[in-house]
Amino acid sequence: MINQTSNGDVTPENYTMMQAFEWYVPADQKHWQRLRGAVLGLKATGIDNLWIPPGCKGSSQQGNGYDVYDLYDLGEFDQKGIATKWGRKEDLVQLVHTAKEAGVGIYWDAVLNQKAGADRVERCHAVEVDLNDRTRAITDAYEIDGWLGFDFPGRGEAYSSQKYHWYHFTGTDYNNANGRTAIYRILGDGKNWSNFVDKEKGNYDYLMFADVDYTHPEVEADVKAWTAWLYGQVSIQGIRFDAIKHYSEEFLQSLVEHLETSVGPGWFLVGELWQDSLEAMKTYIRRMQHKFSLFDAPLVYNFSQLSNTENADLTKVFDGTLVQSEPALKAKMQPVTLVMNHDTQPYQALSADIQPFFKPLAYALILLRAEGYPCVFYGDVYGIKGDHPYPPSCGGKVPDMCLARKLYAYGEQCDHFDHPQCIGWTRLGTWNRPFGLACVMSNAKQNEKLMTDGVASAVLVEALLYG
């Protein structure tokens, strides 16, 4: 976060978050335990907040939680198994307690767009819509049997008595009556796709599974009640909202207001709006009144393009990015800068290939500069599992760069973006963090740069050496 000091004010610490999972973490129900054991070490290297994976019960114990079944089951009830992929509720509570004692905050991954793993089918009327233009019906209305009945039999009435039926959803993708997979828009009195969503594919309300309808008052009330309940169960400091371009922005604005007035102020809120349109992202932030941050997706794609282009021009690395064009009014609501996440890692739907030699440069660019709230990726710190494993990035040096941020990345920033293959900058320090740093990086075999910015003493970070 940007630190501005004047008149002898104490410089606040830089903060760094870590996405505390990758897609192929083993489904052994021990991840909460793994994270609990890692908290103290992560804090010592400069990690202040953990974005943990979706902790609500999914449709199976192999799912990562984006196949959410029951918001009110954190691995407590015998439905779809007891534990989630990540572990049991008591493991989660112990993780949060250990993190709080260590001074590490927890950010929850809230999956609010859809529900999966229904307990039974329900009959309703629907039309099939064009896959590429969801506003265009391609059939007449007819009855379907959709997996739309959620009774939560393992939980019963505990925590919430709300059950979900066909009229709590706007769409689904399977008709059990004829075995046909399609996108079905559910019909009902005044029911339609939300108008407050991304306009890709005509209307991008529908993403997957059973699409939740936030115009229904029972749905809105239940989810708002869930946020207060969640805070009472696990003391979180922030929320990462999944897939926000697929559900009502109007509802999300209302939910943010609810969090501030009913639960309390001071939340860190960030949304996954994975867009290639910078203007759309800037408009969204303004409509959310700068109470809401976004991940800097254009920056990730710049890293990918530069790393895969021979003699790429490093001076253009921030062109067209959110962090360059839309600095937020509040420091903690700056754009979240990142190198990789669970969606862009190899073999995922939004995979953005970043060559290994470039990863150290990319991490230096998000960790050692004044702009942005950096998020490091679990897979880059600990490696990626699965059928295509990867070792930790940057020769295992990502924690070292996090620590360099915590100790030295303070004060005025002087850029030297004056050579396409060799760029650098200095941080001049402040009165109570006087050391500062100088960072030089090159995507050529050999290069040099002279930077004389009046730094009395500084730590030199040669990003090239980590490659």
C-alpha positions in Angstrom: 0.0 0.0 0.0 1.2 3.5 -0.7 2.8 5.2 2.2 2.8 9.0 2.4 4.6 10.6 5.3 5.0 14.2 6.2 5.8 16.3 9.2 7.5 13.4 10.9 4.6 11.0 10.7 5.5 7.4 11.3 5.6 5.5 8.0 3.0 2.7 8.1 4.2 -0.8 7.1 3.7 -2.1 3.6 1.1 -4.9 3.4 1.1 -8.0 1.2 -1.5 -10.7 0.8 -1.1 -14.3 -0.4 -3.6 -16.4 -2.2 -3.3 -19.4 0.0 -4.1 -22.1 -2.4 -3.7 -23.3 -6.0 -6.1 -25.3 -8.1 -4.3 -28.7 -7.6 -3.8 -28.7 -3.9 -4.4 -32.3 -2.8 -8.0 -33.1 -1.8 -6.9 -34.6 1.5 -9.0 -32.4 3.8 -5.7 -31.2 5.4 -5.2 -27.8 3.8 -6.5 -25.8 6.8 -3.9 -27.7 8.9 -1.1 -27.0 6.3 -1.9 -23.3 6.4 -2.0 -23.2 10.1 1.4 -24.6 10.3 2.7 -22.1 7.8 1.2 -18.9 9.3 4.2 -17.9 11.5 6.7 -18.4 8.7 4.6 -16.5 6.3 4.3 -13.6 8.7 8.0 -13.6 9.2 8.6 -13.1 5.5 6.1 -10.2 5.2 2.7 -11.8 4.5 0.0 -9.9 6.4 -3.2 -11.3 5.0 -4.3 -14.7 3.6 -6.9 -15.1 0.9 -8.1 -18.5 1.7 -10.1 -20.8 -0.6 -13.9 -21.0 -0.6 -14.6 -22.7 2.8 -18.3 -23.4 2.3 -19.5 -26.9 1.5 -19.2 -27.8 -2.2 -21.0 -30.5 -4.2 -18.1 -32.9 -3.5 -15.0 -33.2 -1.4 -12.8 -33.0 -4.5 -14.2 -29.6 -5.6 -12.4 -26.4 -4.8 -15.6 -24.7 -3.4 -16.7 -22.9 -6.5 -19.2 -25.7 -6.8 -20.9 -24.3 -3.7 -23.7 -26.3 -2.2 -24.4 -24.8 1.2 -23.1 -21.4 2.4 -23.9 -22.3 6.1 -21.8 -25.5 6.2 -18.1 -24.9 6.7 -17.3 -28.6 7.0 -19.5 -29.3 10.0 -22.4 -31.4 8.7 -22.7 -34.8 7.0 -23.9 -33.7 3.6 -21.6 -34.3 0.6 -19.3 -35.7 3.2 -18.4 -33.8 6.4 -15.2 -32.0 5.6 -14.7 -29.8 2.6 -11.7 -30.4 0.3 -9.8 -28.1 2.7 -10.8 -29.7 6.0 -13.3 -29.7 8.8 -14.8 -26.6 10.4 -12.7 -27.1 13.6 -9.5 -27.0 11.5 -10.7 -23.8 9.9 -11.4 -22.2 13.2 -8.0 -23.2 14.6 -6.4 -21.7 11.5 -8.2 -18.4 11.9 -7.3 -18.3 15.6 -3.6 -19.0 14.9 -3.6 -16.3 12.2 -5.2 -13.8 14.5 -2.6 -14.4 17.2 0.2 -13.9 14.6 -1.3 -10.7 13.3 -2.3 -12.2 10.0 -5.7 -11.4 8.5 -8.1 -13.8 6.7 -9.9 -12.9 3.5 -12.8 -15.1 2.6 -13.5 -16.3 -0.9 -17.2 -15.8 -1.3 -18.9 -17.7 -4.1 -22.4 -16.1 -4.4 -23.2 -16.5 -8.1 -24.4 -20.1 -8.2 -25.3 -23.3 -6.3 -24.4 -26.9 -7.2 -25.2 -30.4 -6.0 -29.0 -29.9 -5.5 -30.8 -32.5 -3.4 -33.6 -33.1 -5.9 -35.1 -32.0 -9.2 -37.9 -29.5 -9.4 -40.2 -28.9 -12.4 -40.4 -25.4 -13.9 -40.9 -23.6 -17.2 -37.9 -22.4 -19.1 -36.6 -21.5 -22.5 -33.3 -22.5 -24.1 -31.1 -19.5 -25.0 -28.3 -19.1 -27.5 -24.9 -19.9 -26.0 -23.4 -16.7 -27.5 -26.4 -14.4 -27.0 -28.2 -15.2 -23.8 -30.8 -12.6 -24.6 -32.1 -14.7 -27.5 -34.4 -17.6 -26.8 -34.0 -20.5 -29.3 -37.0 -22.6 -28.2 -40.5 -22.0 -27.0 -41.2 -22.3 -23.3 -41.6 -25.8 -22.0 -41.3 -27.7 -18.7 -38.0 -29.0 -17.6 -36.9 -31.0 -14.5 -33.9 -29.0 -13.2 -31.6 -29.8 -10.3 -33.0 -26.8 -8.3 -34.2 -28.2 -5.0 -31.8 -27.5 -2.0 -33.1 -28.9 1.3 -29.7 -29.2 3.2 -30.9 -32.4 5.0 -27.6 -32.8 6.9 -27.8 -29.3 8.4 -31.6 -29.1 8.8 -32.7 -25.9 10.4 -29.3 -25.0 12.0 -28.1 -21.5 11.3 -30.7 -20.8 8.6 -34.1 -22.2 7.8 -34.0 -21.0 4.2 -34.4 -23.7 1.5 -33.9 -23.1 -2.2 -36.4 -23.9 -4.9 -36.6 -23.3 -8.7 -38.0 -19.8 -8.2 -34.8 -18.7 -6.3 -32.8 -19.2 -9.6 -32.7 -17.5 -13.0 -31.1 -20.3 -15.0 -29.7 -23.8 -15.0 -27.8 -26.1 -17.5 -29.4 -29.5 -17.4 -32.9 -30.9 -18.0 -33.2 -34.2 -16.1 -36.4 -35.0 -18.0 -34.6 -35.5 -21.4 -31.0 -35.5 -20.4 -30.3 -32.4 -22.4 -27.5 -30.0 -21.5 -28.1 -26.4 -22.5 -28.5 -23.0 -21.0 -32.1 -22.7 -19.7 -33.5 -19.4 -18.6 -36.1 -20.1 -16.0 -39.5 -18.4 -16.5 -41.7 -16.9 -13.8 -43.6 -13.8 -12.8 -41.2 -11.0 -13.7 -38.2 -13.4 -13.8 -35.3 -12.7 -16.2 -31.5 -12.4 -16.3 -30.2 -9.5 -14.1 -29.8 -6.2 -15.9 -26.8 -5.4 -13.7 -24.2 -7.8 -15.1 -21.6 -7.8 -17.8 -22.9 -7.6 -21.4 -20.6 -10.2 -22.9 -22.7 -12.8 -24.7 -25.6 -10.3 -24.6 -26.0 -10.9 -20.9 -23.5 -12.8 -18.8 -25.7 -13.4 -15.8 -25.5 -17.2 -16.3 -22.1 -18.8 -15.6 -22.7 -22.4 -14.3 -24.8 -24.7 -12.2 -28.0 -23.1 -10.7 -27.8 -19.4 -11.2 -28.9 -17.5 -8.1 -31.6 -14.8 -8.5 -30.9 -11.8 -6.3 -34.1 -10.0 -7.2 -35.9 -12.6 -5.0 -36.2 -11.1 -1.5 -35.6 -14.4 0.3 -32.3 -14.9 -1.5 -31.1 -11.4 -0.7 -32.1 -11.7 2.9 -30.5 -15.1 3.3 -27.1 -14.1 1.8 -27.0 -10.9 3.8 -27.7 -12.8 7.0 -25.0 -15.3 6.0 -22.3 -12.6 5.9 -23.0 -11.6 9.5 -23.2 -15.3 10.5 -19.9 -16.0 8.8 -18.1 -13.1 10.6 -19.4 -14.6 13.9 -18.1 -18.0 13.0 -14.6 -17.0 11.7 -13.3 -13.6 12.3 -12.4 -12.5 8.8 -11.0 -9.1 7.8 -12.0 -9.1 4.1 -13.8 -10.8 1.3 -12.8 -11.7 -2.2 -16.0 -11.9 -4.3 -15.9 -14.5 -7.0 -17.3 -13.9 -10.6 -18.8 -10.5 -9.9 -19.5 -9.8 -13.6 -22.0 -12.7 -13.5 -24.4 -11.4 -10.8 -26.2 -8.3 -9.9 -24.0 -5.3 -9.2 -27.0 -3.6 -7.6 -27.2 -6.4 -5.1 -23.4 -6.3 -4.4 -23.7 -2.5 -3.7 -26.4 -3.3 -1.2 -24.4 -6.1 0.3 -21.4 -3.8 0.8 -23.6 -1.2 2.6 -25.0 -4.1 4.7 -21.5 -5.1 5.7 -20.6 -1.6 6.8 -23.8 -0.9 8.7 -24.7 -4.2 10.2 -21.4 -6.0 10.7 -19.0 -3.1 11.0 -16.6 -0.8 9.0 -13.1 -1.5 7.8 -13.6 -4.4 5.5 -11.2 -5.1 2.6 -13.3 -6.0 -0.4 -12.0 -7.2 -3.7 -13.8 -8.5 -6.7 -12.9 -10.9 -9.5 -13.9 -8.9 -12.6 -11.7 -10.6 -15.1 -11.9 -8.1 -18.0 -9.8 -7.1 -20.9 -11.6 -3.7 -20.9 -9.8 -1.2 -18.7 -12.6 1.3 -19.0 -15.1 -1.3 -17.8 -13.0 -2.0 -14.8 -12.6 1.7 -14.0 -16.3 2.3 -14.4 -17.1 -0.5 -12.0 -14.8 0.9 -9.3 -16.4 4.3 -9.6 -19.9 2.8 -9.4 -18.8 1.0 -6.2 -17.7 4.4 -4.8 -14.1 3.2 -4.3 -15.3 0.9 -1.5 -14.2 -2.0 -3.6 -11.0 -3.1 -5.2 -10.3 -5.2 -8.3 -7.6 -7.5 -9.4 -5.4 -6.0 -12.1 -6.1 -8.5 -14.9 -4.5 -6.3 -17.6 -1.2 -6.4 -15.7 -1.2 -10.2 -15.7 -1.6 -10.3 -19.4 1.1 -7.7 -19.9 3.5 -9.9 -17.9 2.5 -12.9 -20.1 3.0 -11.0 -23.4 6.3 -9.5 -22.4 7.7 -12.8 -21.2 6.8 -14.4 -24.5 8.1 -11.7 -26.8 11.7 -11.5 -27.9 13.4 -8.2 -26.9 10.1 -7.0 -25.3 10.0 -3.4 -24.3 9.9 -3.4 -20.5 9.1 0.3 -20.3 5.5 -0.6 -21.5 4.9 -3.0 -18.7 2.2 -0.9 -17.0 0.5 0.4 -20.1 -3.2 -0.1 -20.0 -3.2 -1.4 -16.4 -5.5 -0.6 -13.6 -2.7 0.2 -11.2 -1.4 2.9 -13.6 -4.6 4.5 -14.5 -6.9 4.2 -11.5 -5.2 4.8 -8.2 -7.9 4.5 -5.5 -8.7 7.2 -3.0 -8.1 4.9 0.0 -4.8 3.0 0.2 -6.3 -0.3 1.1 -8.6 -0.1 -1.9 -5.8 0.1 -4.4 -6.0 -2.3 -7.3 -4.7 -5.7 -6.3 -1.6 -6.5 -8.3 -0.7 -10.1 -9.0 1.4 -12.4 -11.2 -0.7 -15.5 -11.2 -3.8 -17.0 -9.6 -5.7 -20.3 -9.6 -7.5 -19.3 -12.8 -4.4 -18.2 -14.8 -2.1 -20.9 -13.6 -1.1 -23.5 -16.2 -3.8 -25.8 -17.6 -6.6 -23.6 -16.3 -9.4 -21.8 -18.3 -7.7 -18.4 -18.2 -4.1 -19.6 -18.3 -1.7 -16.8 -18.9 1.7 -18.3 -19.6 4.5 -16.4 -17.9 8.0 -17.7 -18.7 10.1 -18.7 -15.7 12.8 -16.2 -16.4 10.2 -13.4 -16.2 8.6 -14.3 -12.9 11.3 -12.6 -10.7 10.8 -9.4 -12.8 7.1 -9.6 -12.4 7.2 -10.1 -8.7 9.7 -7.2 -8.2 7.3 -5.0 -10.2 4.4 -5.7 -7.9 6.2 -6.1 -4.6 8.9 -3.3 -4.6 6.9 -0.4 -6.1 4.7 2.1 -4.4 1.5 1.4 -6.3 -0.9 -1.4 -5.8 -1.7 -4.0 -3.1 0.3 -7.1 -4.1 -0.9 -10.6 -3.9 1.6 -13.5 -4.2 0.4 -16.9 -5.3 0.6 -20.1 -3.3 1.8 -22.0 -6.3 4.7 -19.6 -6.8 5.7 -19.9 -3.2 5.2 -23.7 -2.6 5.0 -25.1 -6.1 2.0 -26.5 -8.1 0.8 -30.1 -7.6 -1.4 -32.2 -9.9 -0.6 -34.0 -13.2 1.6 -31.2 -14.4 3.7 -30.2 -11.3 5.8 -27.0 -11.1 8.5 -26.1 -8.6 8.4 -22.9 -6.6 9.0 -19.9 -8.8 12.0 -17.6 -8.8 14.2 -20.3 -7.4 12.3 -20.2 -4.2 13.0 -16.4 -3.7 9.5 -15.0 -3.7 9.5 -14.9 0.2 12.8 -13.0 0.1 11.2 -10.4 -2.2 8.2 -10.2 0.2 10.6 -9.5 3.0 12.4 -6.8 1.0 9.1 -5.1 0.5 8.3 -5.2 4.2 11.8 -3.9 5.2 12.9 -1.5 2.4 10.2 -0.5 -0.1 9.3 2.9 1.3 9.5 6.6 0.5 9.6 8.5 -2.8 9.9 6.4 -5.9 12.2 7.5 -8.8 11.7 5.6 -12.0 14.3 4.9 -14.7 12.2 3.5 -17.5 14.6 4.8 -20.1 15.8 1.6 -21.9 13.5 -1.0 -23.5 15.5 -4.0 -22.1 16.7 -2.5 -18.8 14.6 -0.6 -16.3 14.9 0.3 -12.7 13.8 2.5 -9.9 14.8 3.6 -6.4 12.8 4.0 -3.2 14.4 6.8 -1.1 13.1 5.7 2.3 11.6 7.9 5.0 12.8 9.4 8.2 12.0 6.2 10.2 12.6 3.7 7.4 15.7 5.3 6.0 17.4 2.5 4.0 15.4 2.5 0.8 16.2 0.2 -2.1 17.3 0.2 -5.7 15.9 -2.3 -8.2 17.4 -3.1 -11.6 16.0 -5.6 -14.1 16.8 -6.7 -17.6 15.3 -9.1 -20.1 18.5 -9.2 -22.0 21.6 -11.3 -21.3 23.6 -8.4 -19.9 22.8 -4.8 -19.2 23.6 -2.0 -16.8 21.9 1.2 -15.5 23.2 4.2 -13.6 20.7 5.5 -11.0 21.8 8.5 -8.9 18.8 9.6 -6.9 20.4 10.6 -3.6 19.8 7.4 -1.7 22.2 7.5 1.2 22.0 3.8 1.8 19.9 1.2 0.0 19.5 -2.4 -0.6 20.2 -3.4 -4.2 17.7 -5.8 -5.7 18.9 -7.3 -9.0 15.8 -9.0 -10.3 17.8 -10.6 -13.0 19.8 -12.6 -10.5 16.7 -14.5 -9.4 15.9 -15.9 -12.8 
